[in-house]
Amino acid sequence: MAMTAEDADDPRLQNAVLRYNIVRQSPDKPSPNMFYIHPESGNIVTVISPTLLDRETLPTTQYELEIVAQDMKGRDVGLTGTATATITITDKNDHAPEFTHSLFPPEGSMVLPFGASSRWGAAVHVPGWPTWLSPDCFRS
């Protein structure tokens, strides 16, 4: 992302030479200095570890930056203009899918209470499953 400001003063003089600065970041978590703006180009980049910039762990997905553009090459005597940049942290594909169970019985399998048996065999317990399944339901 890049911020752009214009100054109507004579572009050949320092009166029109701008410098950019971030004066506020909201919210300021997980770090108060998550972003950097190049003083001459206005390009904004992140400066924290990518592990801290994970959408699933951040307190919010939107950050507002108050940006000041100052003429006279950013000197204290320069005039300023202020704008707000809104940064939205988007998701990246950093989590693999997980099954809800490690074992799924085939359709039409028989469910029996613990200790019961059928003409096909006794029921067995499958860890992680709330039911008791016949061993036959796992045969091809």
N, C-alpha and C positions, 0 to 999 in steps of 0.2 A: 504494500500500500504506500502511496506517496501523497504528501500534502503539497499543494501549490498555492502560492499567494502572488499577487502582482502589486507593483508600486508604480504609480504614474509619474514619478520624478524622472529626471533625465537618466537613462540607463547607463550613460558613460561616467556618471558620478557615483560616489559611495552612497548618496542619498537613496538610491534605488537597489543597492546590493543587500539582499535579504539573508537572514540566518534564522533557522528554525530551532525550537526548543520545546520539550515536553515539560509542562509546569505542574501537571497533576494527572494521576492515574486513579481511576475508581472502578472497582474496588482495588485495594492495594495488597490483595492476597493472591497467591501464596508469597509474592515478593512485591515490594513497592516499586521496583524498577524492572518490570518484566519486558519493557519495550524501550527501544532506542530510536531516535530520529537523527538521520544524518543532517548536520547543521546547514549544509549547502544544497543538497539535492531534495531534502524533505522526505526521503525514503524511510519508512518505519519498518523495523525488524524486531523479532523477539531476541532476547538476550539471556533467557533462562534455559535450563536443561529441558530437552523434549519430554523427559519423564515427568517433570513438574507441569508441563503444558498438555496434560491429558484431560480431555473433556469429561471423562467419567470421574475424575478426582478433584476437579476444580470447584470452588464454591459457586461459580457462575460461568456461563459461556459467553457473556458480553462484558467488554471492558471499554470504558470511555477515557480518552486521552484529551486533555486540554493542551492545545498546541498554540504557541506564540510565534508569529513571524515578526522579526524586528529588522528595520532598515538600518543603514549606516554600518553594515556588516555585523550587526548584533551588539554594537556598543551601547552603553547605558544612555547616551544622548539620543539614540534612535527612536523613532516612532514605532508603535506595535499594533498588530492586528491579532485577534484571537479566534480560533475555530475549535470545534470538537470533532475528534475522529472516533468512530465506534468500531471496535474490533470484535468480531464474532469468532469464537473458537469452534471449529467444526469437528466432526467425528472422523477418525481414521480407522482403518480396518486393523485393529491391534488385538482383537480377542477372537479366538477360535470358537466354533460352536461346541456346545456340550450337550450330550444326551441326558435326559432326565433319569434314565435307568441304564444300566450296562447290559441288560438282557430283556428282550421283548419276545413274548411267546407268539407263535404263528396264530393267525386268525382261526377261530373255531376250536381253540384248545380247551381242555377240560379244567375247571377249577374245583378243587376238592378241599374240604376242611382237613386240618392237620390230623394225621393218623388214619384217615379214611383210605379205602382202597377201591379200586374198580377192577373190572376184568382185565384191564390193561396194566395194572400195577398200582403201587402205593404212591400216595402224594408225598412230595418233597418240598422243603422250604427253600426259597430263593432269596438270599440276602438282599435287602433293599426293596423287596416287594411286599405289599400288604396282604398278599393272598398266598395260597398254597397251590402249587401247580403239579400236575401229573408229569412224570418223566416222559410219557409218550408225546407230550406236546413239543418236545425238543427233537424228536426224531424226524428225519426227512422222508 
